[in-house]
């Protein structure tokens, strides 16, 4: 959910983690 925690890893991982963590509520598009 927190994009900040994956900010240093890469945009792909940020979006991926957001989808996995908030698979029911995909707010980050």
Gaussian input, Z-matrix of N, CA and C with variables (Angstrom, degrees):
# hf/3-21g

backbone

0 1
 N
 C     1     B1
 C     2     B2     1     A1
 N     3     B3     2     A2     1     D1
 C     4     B4     3     A3     2     D2
 C     5     B5     4     A4     3     D3
 N     6     B6     5     A5     4     D4
 C     7     B7     6     A6     5     D5
 C     8     B8     7     A7     6     D6
 N     9     B9     8     A8     7     D7
 C    10    B10     9     A9     8     D8
 C    11    B11    10    A10     9     D9
 N    12    B12    11    A11    10    D10
 C    13    B13    12    A12    11    D11
 C    14    B14    13    A13    12    D12
 N    15    B15    14    A14    13    D13
 C    16    B16    15    A15    14    D14
 C    17    B17    16    A16    15    D15
 N    18    B18    17    A17    16    D16
 C    19    B19    18    A18    17    D17
 C    20    B20    19    A19    18    D18
 N    21    B21    20    A20    19    D19
 C    22    B22    21    A21    20    D20
 C    23    B23    22    A22    21    D21
 N    24    B24    23    A23    22    D22
 C    25    B25    24    A24    23    D23
 C    26    B26    25    A25    24    D24
 N    27    B27    26    A26    25    D25
 C    28    B28    27    A27    26    D26
 C    29    B29    28    A28    27    D27
 N    30    B30    29    A29    28    D28
 C    31    B31    30    A30    29    D29
 C    32    B32    31    A31    30    D30
 N    33    B33    32    A32    31    D31
 C    34    B34    33    A33    32    D32
 C    35    B35    34    A34    33    D33
 N    36    B36    35    A35    34    D34
 C    37    B37    36    A36    35    D35
 C    38    B38    37    A37    36    D36
 N    39    B39    38    A38    37    D37
 C    40    B40    39    A39    38    D38
 C    41    B41    40    A40    39    D39
 N    42    B42    41    A41    40    D40
 C    43    B43    42    A42    41    D41
 C    44    B44    43    A43    42    D42
 N    45    B45    44    A44    43    D43
 C    46    B46    45    A45    44    D44
 C    47    B47    46    A46    45    D45
 N    48    B48    47    A47    46    D46
 C    49    B49    48    A48    47    D47
 C    50    B50    49    A49    48    D48
 N    51    B51    50    A50    49    D49
 C    52    B52    51    A51    50    D50
 C    53    B53    52    A52    51    D51
 N    54    B54    53    A53    52    D52
 C    55    B55    54    A54    53    D53
 C    56    B56    55    A55    54    D54
 N    57    B57    56    A56    55    D55
 C    58    B58    57    A57    56    D56
 C    59    B59    58    A58    57    D57
 N    60    B60    59    A59    58    D58
 C    61    B61    60    A60    59    D59
 C    62    B62    61    A61    60    D60
 N    63    B63    62    A62    61    D61
 C    64    B64    63    A63    62    D62
 C    65    B65    64    A64    63    D63
 N    66    B66    65    A65    64    D64
 C    67    B67    66    A66    65    D65
 C    68    B68    67    A67    66    D66
 N    69    B69    68    A68    67    D67
 C    70    B70    69    A69    68    D68
 C    71    B71    70    A70    69    D69
 N    72    B72    71    A71    70    D70
 C    73    B73    72    A72    71    D71
 C    74    B74    73    A73    72    D72
 N    75    B75    74    A74    73    D73
 C    76    B76    75    A75    74    D74
 C    77    B77    76    A76    75    D75
 N    78    B78    77    A77    76    D76
 C    79    B79    78    A78    77    D77
 C    80    B80    79    A79    78    D78
 N    81    B81    80    A80    79    D79
 C    82    B82    81    A81    80    D80
 C    83    B83    82    A82    81    D81
 N    84    B84    83    A83    82    D82
 C    85    B85    84    A84    83    D83
 C    86    B86    85    A85    84    D84

   B1=1.4680
   B2=1.5211
   B3=1.3222
   B4=1.4662
   B5=1.5177
   B6=1.3113
   B7=1.4556
   B8=1.5184
   B9=1.3236
   B10=1.4644
   B11=1.5225
   B12=1.3161
   B13=1.4593
   B14=1.5208
   B15=1.3122
   B16=1.4587
   B17=1.5193
   B18=1.3190
   B19=1.4647
   B20=1.5230
   B21=1.3293
   B22=1.4588
   B23=1.5128
   B24=1.3317
   B25=1.4655
   B26=1.5160
   B27=1.3194
   B28=1.4631
   B29=1.5072
   B30=1.3316
   B31=1.4694
   B32=1.5263
   B33=1.3239
   B34=1.4643
   B35=1.5198
   B36=1.3339
   B37=1.4582
   B38=1.5223
   B39=1.3271
   B40=1.4660
   B41=1.5257
   B42=1.3183
   B43=1.4639
   B44=1.5218
   B45=1.3295
   B46=1.4513
   B47=1.5215
   B48=1.3349
   B49=1.4555
   B50=1.5217
   B51=1.3425
   B52=1.4508
   B53=1.5236
   B54=1.3085
   B55=1.4655
   B56=1.5288
   B57=1.3121
   B58=1.4592
   B59=1.5222
   B60=1.3259
   B61=1.4553
   B62=1.5238
   B63=1.3358
   B64=1.4566
   B65=1.5243
   B66=1.3205
   B67=1.4644
   B68=1.5263
   B69=1.3230
   B70=1.4565
   B71=1.5157
   B72=1.3159
   B73=1.4655
   B74=1.5156
   B75=1.3110
   B76=1.4597
   B77=1.5280
   B78=1.3370
   B79=1.4565
   B80=1.5197
   B81=1.3366
   B82=1.4660
   B83=1.5103
   B84=1.3174
   B85=1.4587
   B86=1.5257
   A1=110.56
   A2=115.47
   A3=120.03
   A4=110.52
   A5=116.04
   A6=120.30
   A7=110.05
   A8=116.46
   A9=121.86
   A10=110.92
   A11=116.99
   A12=119.99
   A13=111.77
   A14=116.26
   A15=120.39
   A16=111.83
   A17=115.67
   A18=120.50
   A19=111.70
   A20=115.79
   A21=119.69
   A22=112.39
   A23=117.15
   A24=120.49
   A25=111.03
   A26=116.30
   A27=119.41
   A28=111.25
   A29=115.30
   A30=120.59
   A31=111.42
   A32=115.72
   A33=120.25
   A34=110.93
   A35=116.22
   A36=120.24
   A37=111.45
   A38=115.94
   A39=119.94
   A40=109.63
   A41=115.02
   A42=120.36
   A43=110.09
   A44=117.11
   A45=122.04
   A46=111.19
   A47=115.79
   A48=119.97
   A49=110.98
   A50=115.97
   A51=120.06
   A52=110.91
   A53=116.46
   A54=120.29
   A55=110.40
   A56=116.11
   A57=120.56
   A58=111.22
   A59=116.42
   A60=120.32
   A61=111.62
   A62=115.80
   A63=120.26
   A64=110.60
   A65=114.61
   A66=119.14
   A67=111.41
   A68=115.66
   A69=119.00
   A70=111.59
   A71=115.13
   A72=119.96
   A73=109.35
   A74=116.03
   A75=120.45
   A76=109.18
   A77=114.36
   A78=119.98
   A79=110.04
   A80=115.54
   A81=119.48
   A82=110.96
   A83=116.60
   A84=120.62
   A85=109.28
   D1=-50.18
   D2=178.49
   D3=-72.54
   D4=112.12
   D5=178.46
   D6=-70.41
   D7=-25.11
   D8=-176.69
   D9=-64.41
   D10=-34.75
   D11=-177.21
   D12=-69.14
   D13=-22.14
   D14=179.91
   D15=-113.29
   D16=10.96
   D17=-175.29
   D18=-61.51
   D19=-35.20
   D20=-177.25
   D21=-81.22
   D22=-12.47
   D23=-176.64
   D24=-85.01
   D25=-46.16
   D26=-179.59
   D27=152.83
   D28=156.27
   D29=-176.91
   D30=-62.21
   D31=-37.70
   D32=-179.13
   D33=-61.04
   D34=-44.90
   D35=-179.31
   D36=-69.28
   D37=-29.87
   D38=177.94
   D39=-64.54
   D40=-50.76
   D41=-179.95
   D42=-63.80
   D43=-41.21
   D44=-178.35
   D45=-62.76
   D46=-47.05
   D47=-179.11
   D48=-64.36
   D49=-36.19
   D50=178.71
   D51=-66.01
   D52=-38.39
   D53=179.54
   D54=-68.88
   D55=-41.00
   D56=-178.87
   D57=-69.26
   D58=-45.73
   D59=-177.39
   D60=-73.06
   D61=-39.20
   D62=-178.12
   D63=-115.93
   D64=50.09
   D65=-176.07
   D66=-63.15
   D67=-24.67
   D68=179.30
   D69=-86.26
   D70=-28.93
   D71=-179.95
   D72=-126.65
   D73=92.66
   D74=-178.27
   D75=-92.52
   D76=92.59
   D77=-177.81
   D78=-91.34
   D79=-33.55
   D80=-177.60
   D81=-82.12
   D82=105.39
   D83=-179.12
   D84=-114.58

